[in-house]
Amino acid sequence: AEAYGEAGAYAPDAALVNFYDGDARMGMHQDKEERAADAPVVSLSLGDSCVFRFGNTEGRGRPYTDVELESGDLFVFGGPSRFAYHGVPRVMPGTAGPGVGITGRLNITLRETGL
């Protein structure tokens, strides 16, 4: 939505925190529950790197793109890609820098739910 072109227009009201150990995975899924469907999803990664699989809006299979997310990376998706299937097929244990202070991957996802 064009309103989100302005920094002040985005007002997340929920944070989802997920912890992934070295064996954890998250299957391909869509985030359709929020009432504010035009708001982007903002995801911050901390700790170990992971493979983030960003797919299409039609189904869990190809085409999709695998992106390596490292500690400190911020991933934002909105607009038509807001309802793309996405998941984490792999965490890369031991890839967090020594100053991060955690083992595993911590993901903080900010959302504007409209609730």
N, C-alpha and C positions, 0 to 999 in steps of 0.2 A: 504494500500500500504506500502511496506517495507520502502520507503523513509521517512515515518512519524515515524519510530522507532528512528530517531534522532531528538532531541529537536529543532534544528535549521531549520529543513525542513518545519515545519508548519508555514505558513505566512498568517494569516487571513487578509482579506481585507474588511470585512463588519461586522457590529454588529447590531443585531436586538434586540430592547428593547421592552419588553411587560410588562405592569402592570396589575395585577390581583387583583381586590378587593375581599372581602370575598365571593361574589356570583358568581365570574367569573369561567368559564370553557374554555377548549380548546379541541375540538373533536379530535378523532384519525385522523392522517394525515401522509403523507410521505413528506419528503423534497427532491424533485427531480429536482428543478430548477437550481441548481448550475452547472456550467460547470466542476468544479473540483470535480467530483463525488467520487474520491478516497480519498478526504480530510475528516477528521473526523468533526463531529459537537461537539462544546464545549459549554456547557451551565452552567452559574453561577446563582445560586438562592440567593436572598437577601430578608429579611423580613419574612413574615409568611411562615410556612411549607406548603407543598402541597403533594398530591398524584400524582406521575408521572407514567403514564401507558406506559410500554414499550412492544410492541407487536411483531408480526411476519411480514415478508415481503410480505405475500400473501393477507392479508385482514385486516379489522378493528376488527374482532372478535377474539375469543380465538384461540390459547393460547396467553396470555400476562402475564406480571408480574407487580404488583403494587409496587412502591418503594416510601418511604417517603423521600422527599428532604427537608432539613432544611436550614436555612439561612447560607450562606457560602459554601454550598455544590457545588461541581463542577462535572458535569456529562459529560462524553465523550463517544460518540459512533461513530465507524467507521468500516471499513472492511465490511464484509457481513451484519452487523447490521446497516450500514449507511442508508439503505432504509427501516428500520423497521417502521411500523406504531407506532405512539406515540401521547400522549395527556396528558392533565391535567383534570381529572374528578372532582377534589375537592381541594379547598384551605382551610386551617385550620386557621380561623381568631383568632387573639390574641396569636399566638404562637411565634412571633418574640420576641427576647430578648429586654429588655428595652434600651440597648445601640444601637440598630439598627437604630432607628430614623424614621422608617416608619411603617404605618399600611398597610396591603396588601402584595402582593408578587411582587417583581421586578425580572424579568428574563432577563439576558443578554446572547444572543447566538452569539458566534463568528463563522464566516464561511469564508472559502476560496472559493470565487465565481468563480474565473477564468476570471472575466470580465476585 
